[in-house]
Amino acid sequence: MRERIVTSPTAARAGSQERVVRYTLAISLSLVVISFVLSYLVS
């Protein structure tokens, strides 16, 4: 029978996802703010 590989979640993803999530949230938040400002100025 094969041995099961046990790795912690942090070691498995090697901490590389935090930066991507941060940039995704920042860009999407700024796009929402820009769209609200544009819709306010147009109406």
Stockholm file with secondary structure:
# STOCKHOLM 1.0

chainA/1-43         MRERIVTSPTAARAGSQERVVRYTLAISLSLVVISFVLSYLVS
#=GR chainA/1-43 SS CCCCCCCCHHHHHTTCHHHHHHHHHHHHHHHHHHHHHHHHHHC
#=GC SS_cons        CCCCCCCCHHHHHTTCHHHHHHHHHHHHHHHHHHHHHHHHHHC
//
